[in-house]
């Protein structure tokens, strides 16, 4: 049990670090888009901003998916579920988390195979960047989300078995208001 707690602590730190990196990339994207705006205004457009920006638009959501799920901050339809008992909610969340594990595992494998397929190929653009590292974020982000769904499934299974419901971050936020 102690090794599981250590894993969770390490996992949460990793997810937080990736979230910080995604935030830095978002700021970087805003900076380079503004550089492009000013460059075009002065008649000197860049050739690299659109490509780098489109890569960041792919990378950032895959990087933060696990963090969003950990915080339970994703969009969910819980109008009917919130009227159920806490144990029933935990059971439904356990089942949906297992479905999430299966779906994201399939996406992870597909992302891995796609990354392998594109090794050695370059983008057909001015920068001619290697495709494999660009696409690898699909594999990496999906793996993070798969692991987070698995952790969520274990937590909900424990809640269902014990009948004790943990306080979610949303509950903490609402109780602070």
JOCORTA-V496387 format. One record per pair of residues at least 24 apart in sequence whose ideal C-beta (glycine too) atoms are under 8 Angstrom apart, sorted by the first residue. I is the first residue (numbers start at 1). J is the second residue. If there is no record, write none. Layout:
BEGIN
I_J / I_J
END
This chain:
BEGIN
8_151 / 11_147 / 11_151 / 12_70 / 15_66 / 15_67 / 15_70 / 15_144 / 15_148 / 16_67 / 18_63 / 18_64 / 18_66 / 18_67 / 18_144 / 19_63 / 19_64 / 19_67 / 21_63 / 22_59 / 22_60 / 22_63 / 22_64 / 25_56 / 25_59 / 25_60 / 25_63 / 26_56 / 26_60 / 28_56 / 29_53 / 29_56 / 29_57 / 29_60 / 47_126 / 47_127 / 48_126 / 48_127 / 51_123 / 51_125 / 51_126 / 51_127 / 51_129 / 52_127 / 55_129 / 55_134 / 58_134 / 58_137 / 58_138 / 59_137 / 59_141 / 61_141 / 62_137 / 62_138 / 62_140 / 62_141 / 62_142 / 63_137 / 63_141 / 63_144 / 65_141 / 65_142 / 65_144 / 65_145 / 65_148 / 66_141 / 66_144 / 66_145 / 66_147 / 66_148 / 69_100 / 69_145 / 69_148 / 69_149 / 69_152 / 70_148 / 70_151 / 70_152 / 71_169 / 72_168 / 72_169 / 72_170 / 73_169 / 73_170 / 86_159 / 86_163 / 86_165 / 87_159 / 87_160 / 87_163 / 89_165 / 90_156 / 90_157 / 90_159 / 90_160 / 90_165 / 91_156 / 91_160 / 93_152 / 93_156 / 94_153 / 94_156 / 94_157 / 94_160 / 97_149 / 97_150 / 97_152 / 97_153 / 97_156 / 98_149 / 98_153 / 100_145 / 100_146 / 100_149 / 100_152 / 100_153 / 101_146 / 101_149 / 101_150 / 101_153 / 104_142 / 104_145 / 104_146 / 104_149 / 105_146 / 107_138 / 107_142 / 108_139 / 108_142 / 108_143 / 108_146 / 110_138 / 111_135 / 111_136 / 111_138 / 111_139 / 111_140 / 111_141 / 111_142 / 111_143 / 112_139 / 114_138 / 114_139 / 115_139
END
